[in-house]
Each structure stands twice: as C-alpha cells, then as structure tokens.
Amino acid sequence: MSSLLTEITELATALGTMAEDLDGALARRPGELRQVPDQTWERVVAARLEGGHDDAFATAFANGRAFLAALDGLRGRPPRLVEWKGPHRPPGDDVVPADLRIDHVYQVSCKYLSRITVNAGPARLFDRLLVGEERSGGDWFATVAPAEYQMLYATVRDHVGAASLPDHVDDLDRAHREVLKRQLRGRAWPDELRAPWAHLCDAVATGSARRWDASLGDRRRRLRMFWRLVRIGDAPYFVLGADGRTHLRLRIGSTWDWVQAFELRSLDTFGRSAGQPEVGWRAVVRDRQADVDRVVEGHVEVRWSHGRFQGSPEAKVYLDTPHVEVPGHHPLV
C-alpha cells in the first residue's frame, strides 16, 4: 500500500495536468483520471480537508500545471486520459519508473524529496547487476563477511545473555530473532558491540564492492549499470517532484539519446565507512558537445530491512549528485 504522502503527491501532480483549481478538482473528480481506487481517492480528499499537507499538495499541483504548459510536455493541451500506476510492482528489468501515464504516451515519475533510485536485494545489485526479478533468500552479510558476522553475533549473544539463542548465526529462527529484536532496541549499539559492528560494516562494504566490480567486467556492462543506477531506459520519460530546495522538473532522455550525447569513461565502486555497510560509486562521463568530463556520484546502503538481525539485507541505491547535473537529465522547457 502506498503511503498517504505518496498518494497526495502523485495524484495532485496528475490533477495539475487537468484542472486550474486543485480544490475544485478534488470536489469533483475528473473523468480523465483513471485507475484510482475509491478508497485511495477518499483518503486524499480527506487529507486535503483536514490540512497538514498543504505544501505537498501545492508543490505537486504546481508541477502538474508546469507539465501541462511545457513545450517538452503537453504544450497546453489538456490530457484525455491520465492513468495512475499505484503501488504495484512492474515486471521486467529496465522499466521506466513511471507513476503516471498520460494519453498512453507521456510517462511521469513523481519524485518528492527522495534520492533513492533503486531498492534491490544485494545479490540482485552486486552479482546480477539488476538483471532479472529473481530474489535471493540468503543472508548477504553471511555471504560476503561470514567470519565478521559470526563474531558480531557471538558478542551480541553474550551481551543479551539469552541461553535460548543458538551458537551460530546461521541457526537463528524467527523466535530467536524476536528475542534479539527486544534486546537490541534503540538507535545506537551498546558500547561493547560497536567494535564488532564496525568490523562487520568494513568487511561487508569491501566485500560487496569487490563482488560488484568483478560482476561489472567490461565497459559495456558498466554503461548499462550506470544507466540503471540513474534510471535511464530505452524510452524517454519525465520526472516531476522536489529536491528539498526547489521544484524538480526534468525530461529524462532514452539510452538512444544518451549515446549520441555522452560517453562513459569509467564507473568505479569502493567500500566506505559510514556507520553501516556502504558502497560508493563514481562515474566519469564525457559530454561530447562540450568536450568536458562530468562526474556523477552515489552510494549504496546495505542494511537489514527490518532492524538488527531482522529480515534479509537490502541494498538502497542513492544518487548523491543533484538530478539536474546528471548527464541525460534535462531541465523541462
């Protein structure tokens, strides 16, 4: 299920392409807006009436109005059909991250205050380069840093003093993990656990970066990986949102557009210390027309999905370079 804020920003963006007045559109639902369940619509209308999300409504609606007027967008032509994707997962590898589709052609990604470009399992990112939908059920920490992982667990087991816990981390079951969840509440690790946690972080970061680099191999693979990291696909689309300082209004070119304008010089990966396992990535791109190199940077946070020793680790890809500075991301005109 989508969060309320996500529903507000995506549907208010959609309404901006269809109506001059936000409250009027909410009072009388436009017939051009499709695939929005009644309960979702009612939540958004109620949120507007209750207040508390005025800035989100205003920013998103203004983005929709800007897309309606933009030469790159609708050029002042009111849409006949606006479809909301909703929270379902699309199939495939290189799909456009669209939240809205307008008149069967214009695909729009609504990105409000988020630098996350991909949220995948570590094996899918580092070993399979985001190809395929297969999910690995293994524990990534145990895969890339088994000794450090066991050392942390053994120290944790001694710290919590729970005799019911097994000797080896691989033998933890759901009941054992519930014990650890209760005993390890809080944001900070206890003093005696900080050193083994830091050792694990370093080992996971270094091991993940090494495996990722080995999987990347030649320049062609690195190029396709870079495209996936910055969400450039085979079809152009648009990003409407906010980055915390201003509106975010971009046209994202296709891979076809990209190779005509740019050349990937390098894509490097490296482990780094950040209080949790983290892998940095850095790309150097040649701008063919300007004849200059441009740098794009980001990082991957490798962490438990539901807290310490809870759930399979996930790999969240962050874009550290502002979206407007990424080659292939063009300001909307």
N, C-alpha and C positions, 0 to 999 in steps of 0.2 A: 504494500500500500504506500502511495506517495505521502510525503509529509504535507501538512497544510500549507506551509510556506511555498513548497514546490508547486502545489496546485494553484496557489494565488498568482505566483509569478508567471507560470506558463499560460494560464487562462486569461489573465489580464493582458499579457502580450498579444494573445490571439484576438481579444476584444478590441485592442487598439488598431488592428488592421481593418476592423469592420464598422466601428462606431466613433462618432465625435465626442460622445459623452459616456464616461465609464459607468456612472450610476444608472443612467438610462438603459444601457445595455444589460446591466445586472438585473434591473427591474423587469426587463422584457427580453428574454433570452433570444439572441439572433438565430434565425433558422439556418443560417450558413454554417453554424458551429456544430460539428458532429462528433460522435464517439465519446461524449462526456456523460458518464452515468449520472442519473438524477441525484444520488446521494453526494457525489462529488460537487456538483453544481450548487446544491443546497449548502454545503459546508463553506464554499467560497462566498456565497451571498451572505451567509450568517456572519462570516468573519468581517466582511465589509461593514455590516450594520453594527457590529459590536465594537469596531475600532481596534486600534493596536497594531494594525498592519498598513497604515496609510502610506508610508514611504514605499513599501514594496509594491502596493497597488499603483502608485503614481509613477514609479520608475518603469515598471513593466508596461503599463499602458502607454507611456511616452515612447517606449521602444517600438511598440506596435504601430503607433502613429508615424514614427520616423520611417519604418519599413514600408508603410503604405505610400509615403511620399518619395522615397529614394529612387534615383534613376537605376541603381543596381537592383532595386526591389520591385514593388508593384507599380511604380510610376503614377500613383494617384488613382489607379483602377481598383475599386472595391472588389474583394475576392468573392467568388461564387460559392466556394467551399473551403472551410478551414477544419482540418481533422486533428484531434488531439491523440497522441500516441498513448499516453497514460503510463502506468508503471510496469507494463510487461516487458520482458527481455526479448530483443530482436534476435533472430538467428544469424549465423554467418560470422565471418572474421573481420571484414573491413567495412562494416555497415556505417553509414553516416549517423552520427549521434543525434538524430533529429527528435524533437519533442512535438513539433507541429509540421503539418504538410498542407500547403495552400495551393488550391486549384490543381492538384495532382502533380505539381512541378516544383514549387518552391519549398525546400526543406529547411526548417529553422530549429536550431539548438538554443535553448534558453539556459543561460549560464550566469547565475547570480551569486556573486561572492564565493566562487569556488575555483581553486587552482588545480583540482583533481581532473586528470584527463582519462585515466583508466583505473579500474579497481579489479584486479585479477588475482588468481592464485599464483604464488611464487613460481611453481613449476611451469605454469602456462606462460608466464612472462619470461623467466630467465632461461628455461630449457626449450620451450616451443615457440617463443617469440610471438606470442598472442595469436598463433595459428590454431584453428580448431576450437571446439567448445568443450573438449574433454576436461574434466576436473579431476585433479589428483587428490586422493584421500589420505595421503601420507602427511607426516608432520615435517615441515620444511626445516625446522630447527634441528631435528634429529638427522635429517638427510645431509645437511651441509656442515654441521658442527656437533656431531654426536658426543664427543668427549666433554666439551664445554657445557652442553645441555644437561648431560648426566651430572656434572659437577654442580651446576646450579640447583638441580632438583635435589641432590643429596643434601646440600646445605639448607635448602628450604625444608626438607623433611625433618632435619634435626631441629630447625628453628621452630616449627609448629608443634613438634612433639606428638604427632598423631601416629600411634602404633599401628593403626589400620592401613596406613599407606604402604604400598609395595616398595621394594628396594630399588627397582629400576623404573625410570620414567616411562619406558615403553609399555609398562604393565598397568598404567593408570586407566581406570574405567570411569564411568560417569559419576558414580558415588564418590570416588576418590577426588575427582575434580571439584565436586561440590564442597568437599572438606577444604580444599585449597582456596576455593573462592571465598569462603567465610573467613579463613585465617589470614588471607592476604588482601583484605580490603584496604582502601586508601590509595592515594595517588603516588606516594613515594615508597620505594623499597626500604625496609628496615636496614639499619647501618650494616649489620653483618652479612646482608645479602647483596649489597651494592657492588662489591668487587667481583663476585662470580657472575652477576648480571652484566657488568661491563665487559668481562672476558667473553661472554656469550655474544654480546652485541658486536664486538670486534670480529669474532670468528664468523658469525652469520653474514655480516656485511662483506667481509673479504671473500668468503666462500661463494656468496651469491654473485658478486661482481666477477669473480673468476669464471664461474659457470656461464654467466651471461655473455662474457666476452668470447668464450670458446664457442658458444652457440651462434653468435653473430657471424663469425667467419669472414667472408669476403665483403667487398664494398656494396654489392647488390643487396645482400641481406641487411647490411647496416642501413642502407637507404630505406628499405621497406620498414625496418624497425623504427627509424626516425619518423616516417610518415604516420605510423601507428601511435607513436608517443605524442605527436602534436595533432592527431586526428585529421589527417589529410587523406582523403579516399579517392575512389575512382569517379565520384560525382561531386560537383560543387554544392555548397550549402551556405547557410548564414548563421552567425552567432549573434544573438541579442541578449544583453544582460547588463551586469555591472561588476566592476572590479574593486569596489570599495572607495574609489576616488571619483569616478565618472561613469557615464554610460559606456557600455561595451557593444559596439555595432560593427560587425565585420562580415566581409564576404570571404569565404574560405575556398580557394581555388582547388581544382582537381589535381591528381597526380600528373595528368597530361599538361596542365598549365604549369605545374611546378618544374618539370624537367626542362621546359623551354626557357624558364627564367632563372633557374638556380642549379647549383651543382653541390652535392655533399662532398666535402673534403675529408671529414673524419667524424666518427662517433665513438667516444671513449666512455668506459664505465669504471668506477672506482668505489671501494668501500670507504665509509667515513663514520666518525664517531658523532653521535647526536643524542645520546641518552636512550637510544633504541637502535636496532639494526637499520642501517640506512645505506643505500647505494646511490651515488651521484652519477649523473650522465651529462655529457657535454658534447655538443655537435658544432662543427665549424662548417658554414655554408657559404659558397661563393655566389655573390649576386652578379650575374652575367652582365647586366646592363651597366651597373655602377662600377663593376670591376673591383669590388671590395669584399672582404670576408666578414660574415656576420656570425655571432656566437649565440647559440641557444642552449640554455642550461635547465636542468631539472633534477629531481631526486625521487627515489622510491623508498617509501617507509614499509618495512617488513615487520609485521606485528600480529599478535594474537587478535582474532576477530572479536572476541567477547571477554577480554580480560586475561589475566595471567593463567596460563595452562588451560584456557577455555577456548574451544573451537580450533579449527585449522588456521594457521597463519595466513594472512592476506598480504598482497603487495599493492599498495596505492601509489600510483604514479602522479607526481606533482610537476607542474610547469612553473619554474621559478622566473623565467624571462616573461615580461609582460606580453600578453597575447598580441598586442598591436605591433610588437617587434619581431614576431616570428615570420620568417620567410614563407610566403603563401597565404598569410592572413592580411587581408586588405581592408582598410577603413571603408565603411559603407558610404557611398556617394549617391 
